[in-house]
Amino acid sequence: MSDLIMQLAGVIQRDIDTLNEVSQNVANANTTGYKASRAFSVLAPVASVSGGPQSLNAIQTQTSISTEGGALQHTGKATDLALAGDAWFALQTPQGAMLTRDGRFSVDNAGYLVSNAGYPVMGEDGPIQVSGGELKVDGAGQVRIDDQMVGQISVVRVDNPLTLAASGSGIYEPTVGWQPAKDYVLHQGMLERSNAAMGSDMVKIMEVSRHVETMQRALSAYDSMLNSGINQLGKD
């Protein structure tokens, strides 16, 4: 197959990857704690066979997660918690420790504070038991029941937020280390909304869709030109 056809097909595939990411953002514009993802192209460190410059085939699509904070929404529910600043809640899952900004917490049958997916919210000394009284959580994450301190919510910051991997349901896998967070405020009775920018994402969808259409027309035109050339050679 022609190198140009392969390159045009690669450009179309990268556009499709971008559309997938932006469409995911639009679909989660109202999802609590959702962090928008962005697709970008990088030049893969692979030398060409001839030793010359790299072609468009060496360009790959990668994604990164935007860690910008979303707007805070008041709910008044004691178990709803929201973070402002460079910080994440830590959850105990069967796959290991995971992170989230989705503070739709509740109390399970055993009296522990758990995430919307049912995973225990980690404290500095393990899962936090909060049943049996009035729950109060201060801005630093200290948890009290009827004014008696019962634990400290583990709030962490990631060394490199760009390496976070989305695992679904508002949960993110830290592929690098993390440290205790310092620059944050925890709000009780509030939730963080998605940080997806609906307006710019919709514009991006239209831009990329038009670019895909242009590339498809170019691909079709070049394919027709090749067919005409081959037919002409057959006549000669």
Secondary structure as UniProt FT lines:
FT   HELIX           3..27
FT   TURN            28..30
FT   TURN            32..33
FT   STRAND          37..43
FT   TURN            49..50
FT   HELIX           56..58
FT   STRAND          59..65
FT   STRAND          72..74
FT   TURN            78..79
FT   STRAND          80..85
FT   STRAND          88..93
FT   TURN            94..95
FT   STRAND          96..100
FT   STRAND          106..107
FT   TURN            109..110
FT   STRAND          112..114
FT   TURN            116..117
FT   STRAND          120..123
FT   TURN            124..125
FT   STRAND          126..127
FT   STRAND          135..137
FT   TURN            139..140
FT   STRAND          142..145
FT   TURN            146..147
FT   STRAND          148..153
FT   STRAND          155..158
FT   HELIX           161..163
FT   STRAND          165..168
FT   TURN            169..170
FT   STRAND          171..173
FT   STRAND          178..180
FT   STRAND          184..188
FT   STRAND          190..192
FT   HELIX           198..235
//
